Amino acid sequence: MHGPGCRRDARPRCKPIRVFWRGDNPSLLFDSRRHPRCSWIQFQSKTGREALPLRHNGLGEFTFPAARLPTTTRADFPLNQLQLFFAGGSSVTAGTTLRVNSHLAGSIYFQHSATKSTAFFPSEGVSDYLNPNLSFAVTPRQSVTLNYAYSRNRSGLTLLGRNHGQRFDIALNSRLGPQLSNTAQLTFGALNDPLRLNAQGEFIVRDALSFPLKAGFVTVGFQHTRNDPSLVKRLNDQISLLPPALQQLFLLDPVAFVESSNLDPQIRALLQNLQPTDTEVSVSGQFQIGHRLNFSPNVGYIRNAAGLGRNANSHLFGYSLSYQVTPSVQLISSLSNLFLLDTQQRGVRRTTVITLGFNKTLSGGSRWLLPFRPQKRTIRGRVFRDLNVNGAFNVGEPGLAGVRVELNSGETVLTDSQGRFEFAGLSPGAYRVSVPLSQFAEAVRVTCPTDVRLELFQERTAEVNFGIVNFARVMGNVFNDYLLDGRRQPDANGLRGIRLTLTGNGGTRQIVTDGAGDYELYEIAPGDYDLSLDPATLPSNVGAPPEPFKIHVDPTATIVQDIAVRALRSISGHVP
């Protein structure tokens, strides 16, 4: 410890001391009588030397402020990066979302923050965060999402002044069938910081398949993570390879140490060959048994290969269970069981946590304890035909009359002519509202959950809507087939203003393509149809297909029929 009041000849009295950290708050205690004129402290940590001001509390003790603390964000947002918290400053945030058409949408988010210097921290700082996102529908059942995130921090508080990181995410969502979906995600990125203690490349592959079972869903997941840490981070994770004296030398300046001859070549080669990986496989389920019992089991296996014999295998299984006895009483139970096989310790460790209990909602009492009576609650909503299949009610979408809506307390109502329903006079508590699909005579699809849990404690009114698709639709694009192969190329232009006619099943429907060449027909009854193009609406140098397209429409199906048109070409000249 040193300060302006400590002379060089007094250095023997300024002995090094140990700083204890409790959570995020550092505390430092020492005898102020031995250092009566010390006004700042210099301490050494893994992130370098720092000079911080001291504050006297009048009790012979000094403390220093903890305004700069390192934290690590979640791995998936925005980046796994080192954050710095400053005393004050300004921030500018901007973002926009653009939907080009029914197939393409994008967004961009930007944040710029500037930190002003203060009396305690004379250094200014600037940070930037940029996050563009693009999603597009490959087919009506498949969509791709591209996401990029970049962050940069510049501050005099860091040893070398800069750190930055970037991350890429690619996700493919597929609906393989009714209530069957699959999500595959690829993530790769890099993190850099001045001391390289957190610098590493990251590569993650995820896949999750969800499919229905009786009274619930099952999700099967897989994830593989491969890291490529910097040499500084590898050595910091395996610091026991160094003798104690070299450990201290490494902590003084990690970057300079790994670039010097102090690092044994054999240890360097050993560390450079480390490739930490994690592989995880999990199966989980969500089941509702009746209207009162919810059961969610889960099992998983995790293999961690850190290298140098530090491999671990984990087996875990458990469940969570809840039983709604009444709207105000709920029984709960959960189990978490973990078996960890550590090859370094050559043993198995087991951790088991069992939870049993109940939730009771109190909503009444004696009049002398409650001078007023609690107001009744209301649940209302609508069962509607989701014409644009977006999972939300939009103005103009018709309601479905005569649909039965059930409450877990046993009450049942039918929707009116506009598809509306209401449960009134309810006591405060938690409720479940559901629309049984077994009541529909024909096959339907849903765009919203058909069983929703609502909590009416603070809120007096809750609204929930149920989207139903009881129709089929035909959609597609009219495009320029310039390669004459019948397939649409990524840069092929769509033709606007082209009239299409759908004929069959005792009726005729017409539609005109939009500016991107897209068309979409709703409420198509099941049956066989002919889809034809009106040649009079085509440009003069473009030819129409010679025959109409034959289309078979199943109930609640989405038929995609793209139409290729070809530009007419000619060669002219003179033969002498």
C-alpha positions in Angstrom: 0.0 0.0 0.0 1.4 3.4 -1.0 0.1 7.0 -0.9 1.3 10.6 -1.2 2.0 10.8 2.5 4.1 7.6 2.6 7.8 8.6 2.2 10.3 6.2 0.6 12.1 5.8 4.0 8.7 4.8 5.5 8.1 2.0 3.1 8.7 -0.8 5.7 5.5 0.4 7.4 3.5 0.2 4.1 3.2 -3.6 4.0 1.1 -5.4 1.4 -2.4 -6.3 2.7 -5.1 -8.7 1.6 -8.4 -7.5 0.1 -11.4 -9.6 0.8 -14.3 -9.6 -1.7 -17.8 -10.5 -0.5 -20.1 -10.9 -3.5 -19.8 -7.7 -5.6 -18.6 -5.5 -2.7 -14.9 -5.3 -1.9 -13.9 -4.4 1.7 -10.5 -3.3 2.9 -9.6 -2.8 6.6 -6.3 -1.6 8.0 -5.0 0.5 10.9 -5.2 4.2 9.9 -2.8 5.2 12.6 0.1 3.5 10.8 -1.0 5.2 7.5 -2.3 8.6 8.6 -1.7 10.3 5.3 -2.5 7.6 2.8 -5.2 8.8 0.4 -5.2 6.1 -2.3 -4.5 2.4 -2.6 -2.8 0.5 -5.3 -3.7 -3.2 -5.5 -2.8 -6.1 -7.8 -5.4 -8.4 -9.3 -5.7 -10.7 -12.3 -6.8 -7.7 -14.4 -3.8 -5.5 -13.6 -2.8 -2.8 -11.2 -5.5 -0.3 -10.2 -5.3 2.9 -8.1 -8.5 3.7 -6.2 -9.2 6.5 -3.7 -9.7 5.8 0.0 -12.5 7.0 2.3 -12.1 7.3 6.1 -15.1 6.2 8.1 -14.0 7.8 11.4 -13.4 4.5 13.1 -9.8 4.0 12.2 -10.8 2.2 9.0 -10.6 3.1 5.4 -12.8 1.8 2.5 -12.6 2.3 -1.2 -15.5 2.6 -3.7 -16.4 -0.3 -5.9 -17.7 1.5 -9.0 -15.9 -0.7 -11.5 -16.8 -4.4 -11.1 -16.5 -7.0 -13.8 -19.5 -9.1 -14.6 -20.3 -11.7 -17.3 -23.5 -11.5 -19.3 -25.6 -14.5 -20.4 -24.1 -16.5 -23.2 -26.9 -15.8 -25.6 -27.5 -12.1 -25.1 -25.9 -9.8 -26.0 -22.5 -11.3 -25.8 -20.4 -13.2 -23.3 -18.2 -10.2 -22.6 -16.6 -8.2 -19.8 -18.8 -5.3 -18.9 -17.6 -2.1 -17.0 -20.0 0.0 -14.9 -19.1 3.6 -14.6 -20.3 6.5 -12.4 -22.4 8.4 -15.0 -22.7 9.5 -18.6 -25.1 9.5 -21.5 -26.5 6.9 -23.9 -28.2 7.0 -27.3 -30.3 4.0 -28.4 -31.9 3.5 -31.8 -33.6 0.6 -33.5 -36.1 -0.2 -36.2 -38.0 -3.2 -37.5 -38.9 -3.5 -41.2 -41.3 -6.1 -42.7 -40.7 -6.2 -46.5 -43.4 -8.8 -47.2 -44.9 -12.0 -45.8 -41.5 -13.8 -46.4 -38.9 -11.2 -45.3 -38.4 -9.1 -42.2 -35.4 -7.5 -40.5 -34.4 -5.3 -37.6 -31.4 -3.4 -36.4 -30.5 -2.1 -32.9 -27.7 0.3 -32.0 -26.6 1.7 -28.7 -23.8 4.2 -28.0 -22.9 5.1 -24.5 -20.4 7.7 -23.3 -19.1 8.0 -19.8 -18.0 11.3 -18.3 -15.1 11.6 -16.0 -15.7 12.3 -12.3 -13.7 13.4 -9.3 -13.1 9.7 -8.4 -12.7 8.4 -11.9 -10.9 10.9 -14.2 -11.1 8.5 -17.2 -13.8 8.7 -19.9 -15.2 5.7 -21.6 -17.2 4.9 -24.8 -19.1 1.7 -25.7 -21.0 0.7 -28.8 -23.3 -2.2 -29.5 -24.7 -3.1 -32.9 -27.2 -5.9 -33.5 -28.8 -6.5 -37.0 -31.2 -9.3 -37.5 -32.8 -10.8 -40.6 -35.5 -13.5 -40.9 -37.1 -14.9 -44.0 -39.5 -17.7 -44.8 -38.0 -20.2 -47.1 -41.3 -22.1 -47.3 -44.5 -21.7 -45.3 -43.2 -24.3 -43.0 -39.5 -23.2 -42.8 -37.9 -20.0 -41.7 -34.3 -18.9 -41.3 -33.1 -16.3 -38.8 -29.7 -14.6 -39.1 -28.4 -12.6 -36.2 -25.1 -10.7 -35.7 -23.9 -8.8 -32.6 -20.9 -6.6 -32.2 -19.7 -4.8 -29.1 -16.8 -2.5 -28.4 -15.6 -0.8 -25.3 -12.9 1.9 -25.0 -11.9 3.2 -21.6 -8.9 4.5 -19.7 -9.9 2.3 -16.8 -8.8 -0.8 -18.7 -5.1 -1.6 -18.9 -4.8 -1.5 -22.6 -7.9 0.6 -23.2 -10.0 -1.6 -25.6 -12.0 -4.8 -25.7 -14.4 -6.0 -28.3 -16.4 -9.1 -29.4 -18.6 -10.3 -32.1 -21.1 -13.2 -32.4 -23.1 -14.8 -35.3 -26.3 -16.8 -34.9 -28.0 -18.8 -37.6 -31.3 -20.6 -36.8 -33.6 -22.8 -38.9 -37.1 -23.3 -37.7 -39.1 -26.1 -39.4 -42.7 -27.2 -38.9 -42.6 -30.8 -40.0 -46.3 -31.5 -39.4 -49.2 -30.7 -37.2 -47.7 -29.6 -33.8 -44.3 -31.1 -34.9 -41.4 -28.7 -35.1 -37.6 -28.6 -35.2 -35.2 -25.8 -34.4 -31.5 -26.0 -35.5 -29.1 -23.2 -34.5 -25.5 -22.5 -35.3 -23.6 -20.0 -33.2 -20.0 -18.9 -33.6 -18.1 -15.8 -32.5 -15.1 -14.5 -30.7 -14.4 -12.4 -27.6 -11.3 -10.3 -27.1 -10.2 -8.3 -24.0 -7.0 -6.4 -23.2 -5.5 -9.1 -20.9 -6.8 -12.0 -23.0 -8.1 -13.7 -19.8 -11.5 -14.0 -21.4 -10.5 -14.1 -25.1 -11.7 -17.2 -26.9 -13.4 -18.4 -30.0 -16.7 -20.2 -29.6 -18.6 -22.6 -31.8 -22.1 -24.0 -30.8 -24.5 -26.4 -32.5 -28.0 -26.8 -31.1 -31.0 -28.8 -32.3 -34.4 -29.3 -30.6 -37.2 -31.5 -31.8 -40.7 -31.0 -30.3 -43.5 -33.4 -31.0 -46.9 -34.0 -29.4 -47.9 -37.0 -27.2 -51.1 -37.6 -25.6 -52.0 -34.7 -23.3 -48.7 -32.9 -23.8 -45.4 -32.4 -25.7 -41.9 -33.9 -25.7 -38.8 -32.0 -26.6 -35.5 -33.7 -27.5 -32.5 -31.4 -27.4 -28.8 -31.7 -28.4 -26.0 -29.2 -28.0 -22.3 -29.3 -28.7 -19.9 -26.5 -27.7 -16.3 -26.2 -28.8 -14.1 -23.4 -27.4 -10.8 -22.1 -28.7 -9.4 -20.0 -25.8 -6.4 -17.8 -26.0 -3.1 -19.0 -24.6 -3.5 -16.6 -21.6 -6.9 -18.1 -20.8 -5.7 -21.7 -21.2 -2.9 -21.0 -18.8 -5.1 -19.1 -16.3 -7.5 -22.1 -16.3 -4.5 -24.5 -15.8 -2.4 -22.3 -13.6 -1.5 -25.2 -11.3 1.0 -26.3 -14.1 3.3 -23.4 -13.0 5.4 -23.3 -9.8 4.2 -20.8 -7.2 6.8 -18.3 -8.1 5.9 -18.3 -11.8 2.2 -18.1 -10.9 2.8 -14.8 -9.2 4.8 -13.6 -12.2 2.1 -14.6 -14.6 -0.6 -12.8 -12.5 1.5 -9.6 -12.6 1.3 -9.4 -16.4 -0.4 -12.3 -18.2 0.2 -11.2 -21.7 3.9 -10.4 -21.2 4.4 -13.8 -19.4 3.1 -16.0 -22.2 5.1 -14.1 -24.8 8.3 -14.4 -22.8 10.7 -17.3 -22.3 9.4 -17.9 -18.7 6.7 -20.2 -20.1 8.2 -23.7 -20.5 8.0 -24.8 -24.2 6.5 -28.2 -23.2 3.7 -26.5 -21.2 3.1 -24.1 -24.1 2.7 -27.0 -26.5 0.5 -28.8 -24.0 -1.8 -25.8 -23.6 -2.0 -25.1 -27.3 -3.3 -28.6 -27.9 -6.2 -28.2 -25.4 -9.6 -28.1 -27.1 -12.4 -27.8 -24.4 -15.7 -29.3 -25.5 -19.1 -29.8 -24.0 -21.8 -32.2 -25.3 -25.3 -32.2 -23.9 -28.4 -34.4 -24.7 -31.7 -33.8 -23.0 -35.3 -35.0 -23.1 -38.1 -33.0 -21.4 -41.8 -33.2 -21.4 -44.9 -31.1 -20.5 -48.1 -33.0 -19.8 -51.5 -31.9 -18.6 -53.5 -34.7 -17.0 -57.1 -33.5 -16.8 -57.7 -29.9 -15.9 -55.8 -29.9 -12.6 -52.5 -31.9 -12.9 -49.4 -30.7 -14.7 -46.4 -32.9 -14.9 -43.0 -32.0 -16.5 -40.3 -34.7 -16.4 -36.7 -34.2 -17.7 -33.6 -36.3 -18.2 -30.2 -35.3 -19.5 -26.6 -36.3 -20.1 -23.6 -33.8 -20.2 -20.0 -34.6 -21.1 -17.4 -32.0 -20.4 -13.9 -32.5 -21.8 -11.6 -29.8 -20.5 -8.4 -31.7 -21.2 -5.4 -32.8 -19.1 -7.5 -35.5 -17.6 -10.2 -33.1 -16.4 -13.2 -34.8 -17.9 -16.6 -35.1 -16.3 -19.8 -36.9 -17.1 -23.1 -35.7 -15.6 -26.4 -37.6 -15.5 -29.4 -35.7 -14.4 -33.1 -36.3 -14.1 -36.0 -34.8 -12.3 -39.5 -33.5 -12.6 -41.8 -30.7 -11.6 -45.5 -31.4 -10.7 -48.4 -29.2 -9.7 -52.0 -30.1 -8.8 -54.6 -27.4 -8.7 -56.9 -28.5 -5.9 -59.1 -25.4 -6.0 -58.6 -22.0 -7.8 -56.8 -20.8 -4.6 -54.9 -24.0 -3.5 -52.1 -25.6 -5.5 -49.9 -28.6 -4.5 -46.4 -28.5 -5.8 -43.5 -31.0 -6.0 -40.2 -31.1 -7.8 -37.1 -33.4 -7.9 -33.6 -32.6 -9.2 -31.1 -35.4 -9.2 -27.5 -35.0 -10.5 -24.8 -37.6 -10.8 -21.3 -36.2 -11.6 -18.4 -38.5 -12.6 -15.1 -36.6 -12.3 -12.2 -38.4 -13.8 -9.7 -36.2 -11.9 -11.2 -37.0 -8.5 -12.0 -40.6 -9.6 -15.4 -40.7 -7.9 -19.1 -40.1 -8.3 -20.8 -37.2 -6.6 -24.6 -37.1 -6.2 -26.8 -34.1 -5.5 -30.5 -34.6 -4.9 -33.0 -31.8 -4.2 -36.6 -32.6 -3.4 -39.3 -29.9 -3.0 -42.8 -30.5 -1.5 -45.2 -27.8 -0.7 -48.4 -25.9 -1.5 -49.5 -22.5 -2.6 -52.6 -21.0 -0.9 -54.1 -17.7 -2.1 -55.9 -15.8 0.5 -58.6 -13.5 -0.9 -61.0 -12.9 2.0 -61.3 -12.2 5.7 -63.5 -10.8 8.4 -65.2 -7.5 7.7 -63.5 -5.9 10.7 -60.1 -6.9 9.2 -61.1 -6.0 5.6 -63.3 -2.8 5.7 -64.0 -3.3 2.0 -64.8 -6.4 0.0 -62.5 -7.4 -2.8 -63.8 -6.6 -6.3 -64.7 -9.5 -8.5 -62.5 -10.5 -11.5 -63.4 -11.0 -15.1 -61.9 -13.1 -17.9 -63.0 -12.3 -21.4 -61.8 -13.0 -24.9 -62.6 -14.2 -28.4 -62.3 -17.3 -30.5 -61.6 -16.1 -34.0 -60.5 -17.3 -37.5 -56.9 -16.4 -37.8 -57.0 -15.5 -41.5 -53.3 -14.4 -41.7 -52.1 -17.2 -39.4 -50.1 -14.8 -37.2 -51.4 -16.0 -33.8 -53.0 -12.7 -32.9 -56.5 -11.2 -33.4 -56.5 -8.5 -36.0 -59.4 -6.2 -37.0 -61.6 -7.8 -39.6 -60.9 -11.4 -38.7 -64.3 -13.0 -38.0 -65.2 -14.8 -34.8 -66.4 -18.3 -34.4 -69.9 -18.7 -32.8 -71.0 -21.5 -30.6 -67.5 -22.6 -29.5 -67.3 -24.0 -26.0 -64.8 -22.4 -23.6 -64.0 -24.0 -20.3 -62.7 -22.7 -17.0 -60.8 -25.0 -14.6 -63.3 -24.2 -11.9 -65.9 -26.0 -13.9 -67.7 -23.1 -15.6 -68.4 -23.4 -19.3 -69.7 -20.7 -21.8 -70.4 -20.6 -25.5 -69.1 -17.9 -27.8 -71.6 -15.4 -29.3 -72.1 -14.5 -32.9 -68.8 -12.5 -32.9 -66.8 -15.3 -31.2 -66.7 -13.4 -27.8 -66.9 -15.1 -24.4 -66.8 -13.9 -20.8 -66.4 -15.3 -17.2 -67.6 -12.7 -14.7 -67.9 -12.5 -10.9 -64.6 -14.5 -10.3 -62.7 -14.3 -7.0 -59.0 -13.3 -7.0 -56.8 -16.3 -7.8 -55.2 -18.3 -10.6 -57.3 -19.8 -13.4 -56.9 -21.9 -16.5 -59.0 -21.2 -19.6 -59.2 -23.8 -22.4 -60.9 -24.5 -25.7 -61.3 -28.3 -26.2 -60.4 -29.2 -29.8 -62.5 -32.4 -29.6 -65.7 -30.3 -30.0 -64.9 -29.4 -33.7 -66.5 -31.8 -36.2 -63.8 -31.2 -38.8 -60.0 -30.9 -38.5 -58.7 -27.6 -37.4 -55.4 -26.0 -36.6 -54.6 -23.6 -33.8 -52.3 -20.6 -33.9 -52.5 -19.9 -30.1 -52.2 -22.1 -27.0 -55.6 -23.7 -26.3 -54.9 -23.9 -22.6 -53.8 -20.7 -20.9 -53.1 -20.0 -17.2 -54.1 -16.6 -15.9 -53.4 -14.9 -12.5 -56.0 -12.5 -11.3 -54.5 -11.0 -8.1 -53.5 -7.5 -9.0 -55.3 -7.3 -12.3 -59.1 -7.3 -12.2 -59.6 -8.1 -15.9 -57.8 -10.5 -18.1 -58.2 -11.0 -21.9 -57.2 -14.1 -23.9 -57.9 -14.9 -27.5 -57.8 -18.3 -29.3 -56.9 -18.4 -33.0 -58.4 -21.2 -35.0 -57.6 -22.1 -38.6 -60.5 -24.2 -40.1 -59.7 -23.4 -43.7 -57.0 -24.0 -46.3 -55.1 -21.4 -48.3 -53.2 -21.3 -51.6 -50.2 -19.0 -51.9 -47.1 -18.5 -54.1 -45.1 -16.2 -56.4 -45.1 -15.3 -60.1 -41.5 -14.9 -61.1 -39.2 -14.5 -64.1 -37.7 -17.9 -65.1 -34.7 -16.5 -66.8 -32.7 -19.8 -66.6 -35.6 -21.7 -68.2 -35.4 -24.5 -65.6 -38.7 -23.9 -63.8 -37.0 -23.0 -60.5 -36.9 -19.6 -58.9 -33.4 -18.1 -58.4 -32.6 -15.9 -55.5 -32.3 -12.8 -57.7 -35.4 -13.6 -59.9 -37.8 -10.7 -59.9 -41.5 -11.2 -59.1 -44.1 -9.8 -61.5 -46.7 -7.4 -60.1 -50.3 -7.0 -61.2 -50.7 -10.5 -62.7 -54.3 -11.8 -62.4 -54.7 -15.4 -61.2 -57.9 -17.5 -61.3 -58.6 -20.5 -59.1 -61.5 -22.6 -60.5 -63.1 -25.7 -59.0 -65.4 -27.0 -56.3 -68.3 -25.1 -57.8 -66.7 -21.7 -57.6 -64.1 -19.2 -59.0 -61.7 -17.0 -57.1 -59.4 -14.3 -58.6 -56.5 -12.4 -57.1 -53.8 -10.0 -58.4 -50.1 -10.3 -57.4 -48.6 -7.6 -55.2 -45.4 -5.6 -55.8 -43.2 -8.6 -55.1 -45.2 -11.0 -57.2 -46.7 -12.7 -54.2 -50.3 -13.9 -54.0 -52.4 -15.6 -51.3 -55.9 -16.9 -51.3 -57.7 -17.7 -47.9 -60.7 -19.8 -47.0 -60.3 -22.4 -49.7 -62.6 -25.3 -49.2 -61.1 -28.8 -49.6 -61.2 -30.2 -53.1 -59.5 -30.2 -56.5 -58.8 -26.9 -58.3 -57.2 -25.4 -61.5 -54.9 -22.4 -61.1 -54.5 -20.4 -64.2 -52.8 -17.1 -65.2 -54.4 -14.4 -67.3 -52.0 -13.8 -70.3 -53.6 -10.3 -70.9 -52.0 -9.1 -67.6 -48.5 -10.2 -68.6 -45.9 -7.9 -70.2 -45.9 -8.1 -74.0 -42.6 -10.0 -74.2 -43.5 -12.6 -71.5 -45.3 -15.9 -72.2 -47.7 -17.7 -69.9 -47.7 -21.4 -69.0 -49.7 -23.3 -71.6 -51.8 -25.4 -69.1 -53.4 -24.5 -65.7 -51.9 -26.0 -62.6 -53.7 -28.9 -60.9 -54.0 -28.4 -57.1 -55.5 -30.7 -54.5 -56.4 -28.9 -51.2 -56.8 -30.8 -48.0 -58.5 -29.4 -44.9 -56.4 -26.7 -43.1 -53.6 -27.2 -45.6 -51.3 -24.5 -47.0 -50.5 -25.1 -50.7 -47.6 -23.2 -52.2 -47.7 -23.0 -56.0 -45.0 -20.8 -57.6 -45.6 -19.9 -61.3 -42.7 -19.5 -63.6 -43.1 -17.2 -66.7 -40.5 -16.8 -69.4 -39.4 -13.8 -71.5 -39.9 -14.4 -75.2 -36.6 -14.1 -77.1 -36.0 -13.8 -80.9 -33.0 -13.5 -83.2 -33.2 -11.5 -86.4 -30.8 -10.8 -89.2 -30.2 -10.8 -92.9 -28.9 -13.6 -95.1 -27.3 -12.2 -98.3 
